[in-house]
Amino acid sequence: MSKLQAGLIAFIALVVGVVAALYIKPPSNNVKMQHVSLYPQVRALPDFQLVDHNDKAFTPQNLMGHWSLIFVGYTYCPDICPTTLAELKGIYPELQKIPSEFPIQIVLLSVDPKRDTPKRLNEYINFFHPDFIAVSGEHPQLFPLVRAMGMMYSMSESTDNPNYLVDHSSSVVVLNPRAQVVGRFKPDFVVGQLPISEGQKILVDMPAIMSQ
């Protein structure tokens, strides 16, 4: 084989490689996403049985067939929880307009079962939006579920104090229609400001997430 032929073959191989890179290789799924922190792989949730704000069972089946935005908190939370839910309320009409066969649902996962009865959850969540869902359960159900979502919570003081506080993560978790954890929207931590997951940032990324 002459040098000319070898060079021509190398050139053709290079062209084929470039074409393959441009047209055959699937595009990166993360290009359009600016704010969400995606997990390297989706995470399965453990089996669980909670109770919702209508005093009905809430299981993984209730997460199937929807994109779910889940926030871990509690109704007696003085600041982060109501502010985050207000952010989600503000963008909810636009979230519903995102083209998808799987609608978005908003879920408050209360980690304060002692005080957050179904009646209390019902009054609280309906203040924000009648479509929103609030659920809770006993700690043996809640702990593994919250951990699987990459979140945490802990009682900051004795629950004998009627005004006890609960420490909890402030991210908004994204679940796909198979009830798998995709990632989360983490708040920016700025001195002097509440660590809130901003609604507009969620709204920017959800169309790209839901298109995957």
N, C-alpha and C positions, 0 to 999 in steps of 0.2 A: 504493500500500500504506500502510495506516494505521500509526501508531506502535505501536498495540496488536498488530497482526499481525506487525510486524517484531520486536517484543519477544518475542512467542510463538515465532516461528521461531528466534530466537537462543537462547531457553531450551531448545527441543527439541534444537537442535544441541549445546548444552552437555551435556544429559542423555545424548545418544547418544555423545558423546565420552567421558564418564565410564564408561559401560557398556562401551564398546570397550576402554578402558584396563584395566578390571577383569577382563573375561571373554574378550576376544579376544587381547590381547597376551599372549604366553607369559610365564610367570613367570621371574624371574632364576634361572639355574642355580647361582649362587654363594651363594644365601641360606643354605643349610644347611651350607656348608663354612666351617670355622673356622680351619683350620691350613695347608691345602695352598696353595702358590703356583702358581696356574694360569698357563700361558703364554697370551698373547692369542689365538694360533692353535696348533693341534697342529703338531708338528714331525715331518717325515719323517726316517727314519734312512738313512744311506748303506748301500749294499750291503756286506756283510761276511761273512767266514767264519772263525769261531773254532773252538776245540776245547773240549769240555766235560769234566767230571771223570770221565766214562766213556770218554774218548779217542775221542769221536764228534764229527762235524762239528756245529757250532752256527751257524745262519744266521738271517736275519730270519724264515724260515718257522717256526722254533721259538718265535717270539714271537706268531705269529698265533693267534687263538682263545683267548687268555688275557689277563687283566689281569696285568701284570707289575710287581713292585716290584724295582727294580734298584739295587744298591749298588756303587759303585766303590771298590775297596780291594785288599788283598793279604793273603796268609796269614801273613806275618811281621810284620804290623802289630801293635804292642804294646798298643794300647788302643782306639782308635775302632772298628776293624773288628770285633773280637770282641764288643765291647759292643753295637754296632748289631745284629749278627746275633743276639745273645742277646735283644735287644728284639723283633726280628721273630719269633724262636722263641716268645717268650712270648705274642704275639697271634695266631700262626698258626692255632690251632684256631678262634678266633673269626672270623678272616678267611674261613675255609672255610665258615662258616655263613651268610655274606652271600648272599642270594638272587640268583643270576645264572646265565645259561646259559654264561657264560665264567668258569671258575675262576681264582683268583689263584695265581700262581707267584712264588717268591722267587729272585732271581738275584744271585749275587756275580760281578761283572765284575772279574777280577784284572788289574791293570796292571803286574804284575811277572812277565812270562813267563820271565825267566831262571831264577827259582827255583820258580815255581808251575807245575810239571809236572802233567799229568793225575793222576798218582798222588798227588802232594802235595795237589792240590785235592780229590781224592776223600776222603782221610783227614780233611781239614780240614772240609769242608762236612757230612760225615756226622756229625761230632761235634755239630753243631747240629740238623740234622733230615735224615732220609733223603729227604724230598721236595724239599729245597732243591737248587738247581743252581749250579754254579760253572763259569765259563768263562774262557778267556784266549786270547791270540793274539799275533802279532808287533805291534810298535809301529805300523807303517804301517796296520794294520787298527784298532788301538785308538784312536789319536789322533783321527781324524775321527769315530769312533763316540762317544767320550766328549764331544767338543765339541758334537756334534749334540744330545746330551742336556742341554746347558747346564752341563757339569761340566768339571773339569780334573784333570791330574796331572802330576807332574814328578819326576825323580830328584833328590833333595836332595844327593846326593854320588856319587862314583864307584862303579860297581858292582863295581870291583875289590876293594872292601872287602866281605867276606862278610856283614857286618851292616849294610849300607846301608839307609837309610830311603827311603820314597817319599812325597812330599807329594801329597795328593789331596783332592778335595771330600768332604764328609761328609753330603751330602743323600741322601735316598732318592727315586729318580726313578720316576714313574708312567707306564707305557705302556698304551695301550688295546689292545683285541683286534685292531686293524689294525696293530699294531707302530708306532704313532705316539706321540710324547712328549706327554703331557698337561700335566705340571707336576712339581713336586717338593715334598717335605717337607724344609724347611730347619731345622737345629737352632738353638736359642737359644744365642747366644754369651755366656756368663756367666764372669766372671773366676774362675779357680780350679776350673772344672768342664769336663769333656770336652764338646765340641760334638757331642752325640748327637741324632739324630732320634728323638723319643720314640715308643715303640710305641703308647701309648694315644691320642696325637694322630692317628696314622695310622689307628687303628681307628675313631676318631670320624668321620673324613671319608670313608673308603673307600666306605661304602654310598651316599652322595650322589654321589660320583664315578662309581661303577659304574652308577648309575641313569640317567645321561645318555644 
